[in-house]
Amino acid sequence: MDGEEDNDIFSLPLSGKEFDLPAVRVSIALLAERVRAHNKKLDDVETELKAEYVCRHEFRPVMRLVYGMASLMLVAVVTAIVNSVLKGHV
């Protein structure tokens, strides 16, 4: 390593056939710190999702209302087309 600090926590330093125990402990501590940081980020994302977004079951009444209105407009358009076709032939 020639004086450079190795930041790769997945490469365990070996001294002969045995692990360098202090370096292994440091690697484990770094891994634990990264896991804690990721867990905190996930908790923040979960909190944001709960605050900003609605669940599927909460959205269902709105979805039904919008689909109902779209269906009514489609029926009105089809009715107008059928009406104009029938008036043209009579």
Secondary structure as a PSIPRED ss2 file (coil, helix, strand):
# PSIPRED VFORMAT (PSIPRED V4.0)

   1 M C   1.000  0.000  0.000
   2 D C   1.000  0.000  0.000
   3 G C   1.000  0.000  0.000
   4 E C   1.000  0.000  0.000
   5 E C   1.000  0.000  0.000
   6 D C   1.000  0.000  0.000
   7 N C   1.000  0.000  0.000
   8 D C   1.000  0.000  0.000
   9 I C   1.000  0.000  0.000
  10 F C   1.000  0.000  0.000
  11 S C   1.000  0.000  0.000
  12 L C   1.000  0.000  0.000
  13 P C   1.000  0.000  0.000
  14 L E   0.000  0.000  1.000
  15 S E   0.000  0.000  1.000
  16 G C   1.000  0.000  0.000
  17 K C   1.000  0.000  0.000
  18 E E   0.000  0.000  1.000
  19 F E   0.000  0.000  1.000
  20 D C   1.000  0.000  0.000
  21 L H   0.000  1.000  0.000
  22 P H   0.000  1.000  0.000
  23 A H   0.000  1.000  0.000
  24 V H   0.000  1.000  0.000
  25 R H   0.000  1.000  0.000
  26 V H   0.000  1.000  0.000
  27 S H   0.000  1.000  0.000
  28 I H   0.000  1.000  0.000
  29 A H   0.000  1.000  0.000
  30 L H   0.000  1.000  0.000
  31 L H   0.000  1.000  0.000
  32 A H   0.000  1.000  0.000
  33 E H   0.000  1.000  0.000
  34 R H   0.000  1.000  0.000
  35 V H   0.000  1.000  0.000
  36 R H   0.000  1.000  0.000
  37 A H   0.000  1.000  0.000
  38 H H   0.000  1.000  0.000
  39 N H   0.000  1.000  0.000
  40 K H   0.000  1.000  0.000
  41 K H   0.000  1.000  0.000
  42 L H   0.000  1.000  0.000
  43 D H   0.000  1.000  0.000
  44 D H   0.000  1.000  0.000
  45 V H   0.000  1.000  0.000
  46 E H   0.000  1.000  0.000
  47 T H   0.000  1.000  0.000
  48 E H   0.000  1.000  0.000
  49 L H   0.000  1.000  0.000
  50 K H   0.000  1.000  0.000
  51 A H   0.000  1.000  0.000
  52 E H   0.000  1.000  0.000
  53 Y C   1.000  0.000  0.000
  54 V C   1.000  0.000  0.000
  55 C C   1.000  0.000  0.000
  56 R H   0.000  1.000  0.000
  57 H H   0.000  1.000  0.000
  58 E H   0.000  1.000  0.000
  59 F H   0.000  1.000  0.000
  60 R H   0.000  1.000  0.000
  61 P H   0.000  1.000  0.000
  62 V H   0.000  1.000  0.000
  63 M H   0.000  1.000  0.000
  64 R H   0.000  1.000  0.000
  65 L H   0.000  1.000  0.000
  66 V H   0.000  1.000  0.000
  67 Y H   0.000  1.000  0.000
  68 G H   0.000  1.000  0.000
  69 M H   0.000  1.000  0.000
  70 A H   0.000  1.000  0.000
  71 S H   0.000  1.000  0.000
  72 L H   0.000  1.000  0.000
  73 M H   0.000  1.000  0.000
  74 L H   0.000  1.000  0.000
  75 V H   0.000  1.000  0.000
  76 A H   0.000  1.000  0.000
  77 V H   0.000  1.000  0.000
  78 V H   0.000  1.000  0.000
  79 T H   0.000  1.000  0.000
  80 A H   0.000  1.000  0.000
  81 I H   0.000  1.000  0.000
  82 V H   0.000  1.000  0.000
  83 N H   0.000  1.000  0.000
  84 S H   0.000  1.000  0.000
  85 V H   0.000  1.000  0.000
  86 L H   0.000  1.000  0.000
  87 K H   0.000  1.000  0.000
  88 G H   0.000  1.000  0.000
  89 H H   0.000  1.000  0.000
  90 V C   1.000  0.000  0.000
